[in-house]
């Protein structure tokens, strides 16, 4: 028996999917980014207490990404084997424990080890979520869905900046420093959310008891139809994916991008502090949060535009050009207000790049192969998260200012922009039939 699904019912189905999945994933990623990035706020007190130089702090911040790099692909393969719900839950619980244990570090060496292990624990989380979204959203919706998920990154900074600063200024129970309590109070939620994964996440549309039978069948058929329609997509083995020139080029682009994005992110509280020695931790926290508000708005708007025009390559490259110009300009200005405006523009460009970029692998690979490609790109690219913070730390130790580091990262972002233009993919995915009153409606066989 044929089941007719009109545009209104299709829209209602996707709205139900979005409301069920995206808010929970958003919360997970907010907690994820708080736990990996709060070391930037801890540095306001931690560096002095542990005797860390700027270069040593940059090393500690960046070692996280070596753990990520080494275990990203194995973790993503494990997610495919054990299922998203169980594996994502494992990731959350293990990183929550390690993020909390960081509160009890007493030397640079201990900090190095724990940051590396935190990267090992979190490996596979982001690419796993990106692939998980393709199980639920059609190609024309996936960039917007990814963008709504990725707004958790700027949102985490908006939340973490004042929250971390307030904890550090006002929580010093049992003789522990405020930065130690920050790690404890911000790490514990990951463990609780890991347990919640078992009750909230659903593996596939076919398993979604919160959808009607008609909706489950329609969505499953739509997603399967997209895969069959993409005749140009390649299905490659894991080793061939890792050696594919397009995948490696995307990895290089993401490496350079991450160097700029995380270099600024980890050092922003200290850059703000350099503007005025009279600023306290709380003031620094609120000022550091402001650029991420603009970044979140720009990210969602740009990703919706990418979905509306069904274009990915230019929508990945143009934001990088904006970020490169803004970062380089920030290295020349002396006005704190103008400097923060330029940093806000650079972060807006960097975050607007993300969603269209992660849609690129699906233009030339099948869904299962794209899952491995995303893990490869993310694991190699995240090494830029080691390089960027370390480069700024080295520049600050060498010159007494982070200005040289900002200009260097701006140059790297410009390189990422050029490399994005070099990626040879079809700008538009295969056309999909539009549903109208005159055209036949999508049907399913029950």
C-alpha positions in Angstrom: 0.0 0.0 0.0 1.3 3.4 -1.0 1.7 6.1 1.7 1.4 9.6 0.4 3.6 12.2 2.2 3.0 15.8 1.2 5.3 18.7 1.8 3.6 19.7 5.0 3.9 16.3 6.6 7.5 16.0 5.5 8.3 19.4 7.1 6.5 18.3 10.3 8.5 15.1 10.4 11.9 16.9 10.0 10.8 19.5 12.7 10.1 16.6 15.1 13.5 15.1 14.3 15.2 18.4 14.9 13.5 19.1 18.2 14.2 15.6 19.5 17.9 15.3 18.4 19.5 18.8 18.1 18.9 20.3 21.5 20.5 17.3 23.3 23.5 17.2 20.9 23.8 20.9 21.4 24.1 20.5 25.2 26.6 17.6 24.7 28.9 19.8 22.6 28.6 22.8 24.9 29.9 20.6 27.7 32.5 19.1 25.4 33.9 22.5 24.4 33.8 23.9 27.9 35.9 20.9 29.2 38.5 21.2 26.4 38.7 25.0 26.3 38.4 26.0 30.0 42.1 25.6 30.4 42.3 29.1 28.7 40.5 30.6 31.7 42.3 28.4 34.3 45.6 29.9 32.9 44.7 33.3 34.5 45.6 31.7 37.9 47.0 28.2 37.1 50.1 29.3 35.2 51.4 31.2 38.2 50.5 28.5 40.7 52.2 25.7 38.6 55.0 27.9 37.4 54.1 27.6 33.7 55.7 29.8 31.1 53.6 31.0 28.1 55.3 28.4 25.9 54.6 25.6 28.5 50.9 26.6 28.7 50.7 26.5 24.9 52.2 23.0 24.9 49.7 21.9 27.6 46.7 23.3 25.7 47.9 21.7 22.4 48.8 18.2 23.7 45.0 17.5 23.9 45.0 17.3 20.1 47.8 14.6 19.9 45.5 12.3 21.8 42.7 13.3 19.5 44.9 12.6 16.4 46.1 9.2 17.5 42.7 7.8 18.5 40.2 9.6 16.3 39.8 7.1 13.5 39.8 4.0 15.8 37.2 5.7 17.9 35.0 6.5 14.9 35.2 2.9 13.6 34.2 1.7 17.1 31.2 4.0 17.0 30.1 2.4 13.8 30.5 -1.1 15.3 29.0 -0.5 18.8 26.4 2.1 17.8 26.2 5.9 18.5 24.3 5.7 21.7 26.7 3.4 23.6 29.9 4.8 22.2 29.0 8.5 22.6 28.0 7.6 26.2 31.4 6.0 26.8 33.2 9.1 25.4 31.2 11.4 27.7 31.8 9.4 30.9 35.6 9.0 30.3 36.3 12.6 29.4 34.1 13.9 32.3 36.3 11.8 34.7 39.5 13.1 33.2 38.3 16.7 33.1 37.5 16.5 36.8 40.9 14.9 37.7 42.7 17.8 36.1 41.7 19.8 39.2 44.3 17.8 41.2 47.3 18.4 39.0 50.4 19.8 40.8 53.1 20.0 38.0 53.5 20.8 34.4 54.2 17.1 33.6 50.9 16.0 35.3 49.1 18.6 33.3 50.7 17.5 30.0 49.7 13.8 30.7 46.1 14.7 31.6 45.6 17.0 28.6 46.8 14.2 26.3 44.5 11.6 27.9 41.6 14.0 27.7 42.2 14.1 23.9 42.2 10.3 23.9 38.9 10.2 25.8 37.2 12.7 23.5 38.5 11.3 20.3 35.7 10.4 17.9 33.0 12.5 19.5 32.8 15.3 16.9 33.1 13.2 13.7 30.7 10.7 15.3 28.1 13.4 15.8 28.6 14.7 12.3 28.0 11.3 10.8 25.1 10.7 13.2 23.4 13.8 11.8 23.6 12.3 8.3 21.5 9.3 9.6 18.6 11.7 10.3 18.9 14.7 7.9 18.7 14.9 4.1 21.5 16.6 2.2 19.6 19.8 1.7 19.1 20.1 5.5 22.4 18.7 6.9 24.4 21.9 6.8 21.8 23.8 8.7 21.5 20.9 11.2 25.2 20.8 11.6 25.4 24.6 12.1 22.7 24.5 14.8 24.8 21.8 16.5 28.1 23.7 16.0 26.6 26.9 17.5 27.4 25.0 20.7 31.1 26.1 20.2 30.5 29.8 20.4 27.7 29.2 22.9 30.1 27.3 25.1 32.5 30.3 25.2 29.6 32.7 25.9 28.6 30.4 28.8 32.1 29.3 30.0 33.7 32.7 30.0 31.6 34.3 32.7 30.9 31.0 34.5 34.6 30.0 34.7 35.5 33.5 35.8 32.8 33.5 38.5 33.9 30.1 39.8 37.5 31.1 39.9 36.7 34.4 41.8 34.2 33.1 44.3 34.6 29.3 44.8 37.6 28.2 47.0 36.1 25.5 49.2 38.3 23.2 51.3 41.4 25.3 50.5 41.4 24.4 46.8 42.1 27.2 44.3 39.2 28.6 42.2 40.7 27.2 38.9 40.7 23.7 40.5 37.0 24.0 41.4 36.3 25.2 37.9 37.7 21.9 36.5 35.6 19.9 39.0 32.3 21.7 38.5 32.6 21.9 34.8 33.8 18.3 34.3 31.1 16.5 36.3 28.1 17.2 33.9 29.8 15.2 31.2 29.5 12.0 33.3 25.8 12.6 34.0 25.1 13.4 30.3 26.9 10.2 29.3 24.3 8.2 31.3 21.5 10.2 29.8 22.6 9.2 26.3 21.1 5.7 26.8 17.7 7.3 27.3 17.7 10.1 24.8 19.7 9.1 21.7 18.1 6.8 19.0 20.3 5.0 16.6 18.4 5.3 13.3 15.0 6.6 12.1 13.7 3.0 11.8 14.2 2.7 15.6 12.5 6.0 16.5 9.4 5.1 18.5 8.8 8.9 18.9 8.0 9.0 15.1 4.8 7.5 13.6 5.2 4.5 11.3 4.5 6.6 8.3 7.2 9.1 9.3 9.8 6.4 10.0 9.2 4.8 6.6 9.2 8.0 4.7 12.4 9.4 6.3 14.3 6.0 5.9 13.3 5.9 2.2 14.3 9.5 1.6 17.8 9.0 3.1 18.3 5.7 1.2 17.1 7.4 -2.0 19.8 10.1 -1.7 22.5 7.6 -1.4 21.3 5.7 -4.5 20.9 8.9 -6.5 24.5 10.0 -5.8 26.0 8.0 -8.7 29.3 9.8 -8.5 30.0 9.0 -4.9 32.9 6.6 -4.2 32.9 3.8 -1.7 36.5 3.2 -0.5 38.2 1.1 2.1 39.5 2.7 5.3 43.1 2.7 4.0 42.1 4.1 0.6 40.1 6.9 2.3 43.1 7.8 4.4 45.2 8.0 1.1 42.6 9.8 -1.0 44.0 13.1 -2.3 40.8 15.0 -1.8 40.5 13.8 1.8 44.1 14.6 2.5 43.6 18.1 1.1 40.6 18.7 3.3 42.7 17.5 6.2 45.4 20.1 5.4 42.7 22.8 5.1 41.3 21.8 8.5 44.7 21.7 10.1 45.5 25.3 9.1 42.0 26.4 10.1 42.3 24.8 13.5 45.6 26.4 14.2 44.0 29.8 13.7 40.7 29.1 15.4 42.0 27.4 18.6 45.1 29.6 18.8 42.8 32.6 19.2 40.3 30.6 21.4 42.7 29.4 24.0 44.6 32.7 24.3 41.6 35.1 24.1 41.3 35.5 27.9 45.0 36.4 28.2 44.8 38.7 25.1 41.9 40.5 26.8 43.9 40.8 30.0 46.8 42.4 28.1 44.4 45.2 27.0 44.2 46.4 30.7 46.0 45.2 33.7 43.1 46.4 35.9 40.6 43.9 34.6 39.5 41.1 37.0 38.7 37.5 36.1 35.0 38.2 35.9 35.4 41.2 33.6 37.7 39.3 31.4 35.2 36.5 31.2 32.3 38.7 30.1 34.5 40.6 27.6 35.8 37.3 26.1 32.3 36.0 25.6 31.1 38.9 23.5 32.8 37.9 20.1 31.2 34.5 20.3 27.7 36.0 20.3 28.4 37.5 16.9 30.1 34.3 15.7 27.0 32.2 16.6 24.6 34.4 14.7 26.9 34.6 11.7 27.4 30.9 11.7 23.7 30.0 11.5 22.9 32.6 8.9 25.8 31.6 6.6 25.0 27.9 6.9 21.3 28.5 6.1 22.5 30.4 3.0 24.7 27.5 2.0 21.7 25.1 2.3 19.4 27.4 0.4 21.9 27.8 -2.5 23.0 24.2 -2.3 26.6 25.4 -2.5 29.5 24.3 -0.2 32.9 25.3 -1.6 32.6 29.1 -1.8 30.7 29.1 1.5 33.7 27.4 3.0 36.4 29.6 1.4 34.9 33.1 1.8 34.6 33.0 5.7 38.3 32.0 5.8 39.2 35.1 3.8 37.3 37.3 6.2 39.0 35.6 9.2 42.5 36.0 7.7 42.0 39.7 7.0 40.6 40.4 10.4 43.3 38.5 12.3 46.1 40.2 10.4 44.5 43.6 11.0 44.2 42.8 14.7 47.9 42.5 14.9 48.4 46.1 13.8 45.8 48.0 15.9 46.4 49.3 19.4 42.9 50.2 20.4 41.3 47.6 22.7 37.8 48.2 21.3 38.9 48.0 17.6 41.1 44.9 18.5 38.1 43.1 20.0 35.9 44.0 17.0 38.5 42.5 14.6 38.8 39.4 16.7 35.0 39.1 16.7 35.0 39.3 12.9 37.7 36.7 12.7 35.9 34.3 14.9 32.7 34.9 12.9 34.5 33.9 9.8 36.1 30.8 11.4 32.8 29.5 12.7 30.9 30.2 9.6 33.4 28.0 7.7 32.6 24.9 9.6 29.2 23.7 8.5 29.7 24.1 4.7 33.1 22.5 5.1 31.8 19.4 6.7 29.3 18.9 3.9 32.1 18.7 1.3 33.0 15.0 1.9 29.4 13.9 1.1 29.7 15.5 -2.4 32.2 12.8 -3.5 31.9 9.9 -1.1 29.2 7.5 0.1 27.8 8.0 3.6 29.7 5.1 5.1 33.0 6.2 3.5 32.4 9.8 4.4 32.2 8.7 8.0 35.8 7.5 7.9 36.8 10.6 5.8 35.4 12.9 8.5 37.4 11.1 11.2 40.6 11.3 9.1 40.1 15.0 8.3 39.2 15.8 11.9 42.1 13.8 13.4 44.8 15.2 11.2 43.3 18.7 11.1 43.0 18.8 14.9 46.8 18.8 15.2 46.5 22.4 14.2 45.0 22.8 17.7 48.4 21.9 19.0 50.3 24.1 16.6 48.2 27.3 17.0 48.3 27.7 20.8 51.9 26.7 20.9 52.8 29.3 18.2 51.1 32.1 20.1 52.9 31.0 23.3 56.2 31.0 21.6 55.6 34.4 20.1 54.5 35.8 23.4 57.6 34.5 25.2 59.8 35.8 22.4 58.3 39.2 22.0 56.3 39.9 25.2 53.1 40.2 23.1 50.7 37.9 21.3 50.6 40.3 18.3 53.1 38.4 16.2 51.2 35.2 16.8 47.9 36.7 15.7 49.4 37.9 12.4 51.0 34.5 11.9 47.7 32.7 12.4 46.0 35.2 10.1 48.5 34.2 7.4 47.8 30.5 8.0 44.1 31.1 7.7 44.7 32.8 4.3 46.6 29.7 3.2 43.5 27.6 4.3 41.3 29.8 2.1 43.5 29.2 -1.0 43.6 25.5 -0.3 39.8 25.3 -0.1 39.5 26.8 -3.6 41.8 24.0 -4.7 39.5 21.2 -3.6 38.0 19.7 -6.7 34.4 18.8 -5.9 31.0 19.5 -7.5 29.7 22.6 -5.9 26.1 21.3 -6.1 24.9 17.9 -5.0 22.6 15.9 -7.4 19.3 17.7 -7.8 16.4 16.4 -5.9 12.8 16.4 -7.1 10.7 19.2 -5.6 7.3 18.5 -4.2 4.5 20.7 -5.3 0.8 20.5 -5.9 1.4 19.8 -9.6 4.2 17.3 -9.2 3.8 13.7 -8.0 4.2 13.4 -4.2 6.9 11.1 -2.7 5.4 7.7 -2.0 6.4 4.7 0.1 5.4 1.1 -0.1 4.1 -0.2 3.2 
